[in-house]
Amino acid sequence: MRIRKITSKEAWKLMGFDEEDYEKAKEVCCETSLYHQAGNSIVVNVMYYLLKEIIISSVL
């Protein structure tokens, strides 16, 4: 079984960015930087639901 490395575009999509954001960044960044930027970001939807649960549980 062969495992492939995800592309920088796939990494950006997994982190919640759209294709337009990726294309803009690709114009000014090298491939390595694109991977780093995706890795240093946070998924907004995940953070939203985490904070929502923390706030709800602290109110109860």
C-alpha positions as CSV (number, residue, x, y, z in Angstrom):
1,M,0.0,0.0,0.0
2,R,1.4,3.3,-1.0
3,I,0.6,6.5,1.0
4,R,0.9,9.8,-0.7
5,K,1.6,13.2,0.8
6,I,-1.3,15.7,0.6
7,T,-0.8,18.7,-1.7
8,S,-0.6,22.2,-0.3
9,K,-4.0,22.9,-1.8
10,E,-5.5,19.9,0.0
11,A,-3.9,21.1,3.2
12,W,-5.5,24.6,2.8
13,K,-8.9,23.1,2.1
14,L,-8.7,20.8,5.2
15,M,-8.0,24.0,7.2
16,G,-11.2,25.6,5.9
17,F,-9.7,28.0,3.3
18,D,-11.4,28.3,-0.1
19,E,-9.6,27.9,-3.5
20,E,-9.5,31.6,-4.1
21,D,-7.5,32.2,-0.9
22,Y,-5.1,29.4,-1.9
23,E,-4.6,30.8,-5.4
24,K,-3.8,34.3,-4.0
25,A,-1.2,32.9,-1.6
26,K,0.3,30.6,-4.3
27,E,1.1,33.7,-6.4
28,V,3.4,35.1,-3.7
29,C,4.6,32.0,-1.7
30,C,6.7,29.0,-2.4
31,E,5.3,25.5,-1.9
32,T,7.0,25.0,1.4
33,S,5.5,28.3,2.8
34,L,2.1,27.2,1.7
35,Y,2.4,24.0,3.8
36,H,3.7,26.0,6.8
37,Q,0.8,28.5,6.5
38,A,-1.8,25.8,6.5
39,G,-0.1,24.1,9.4
40,N,0.0,27.2,11.5
41,S,-3.6,28.1,10.9
42,I,-6.6,26.9,12.9
43,V,-9.9,25.6,11.6
44,V,-12.4,28.4,12.4
45,N,-15.4,26.0,12.6
46,V,-13.6,23.8,15.1
47,M,-12.6,26.8,17.3
48,Y,-16.2,28.1,17.1
49,Y,-17.7,24.9,18.4
50,L,-15.0,24.5,21.1
51,L,-15.6,28.0,22.5
52,K,-19.3,27.5,22.2
53,E,-19.2,24.4,24.4
54,I,-16.8,26.0,26.9
55,I,-19.2,29.0,27.2
56,I,-22.3,26.8,27.6
57,S,-20.7,24.6,30.2
58,S,-19.4,27.6,32.2
59,V,-22.9,29.1,32.3
60,L,-24.5,25.9,33.6
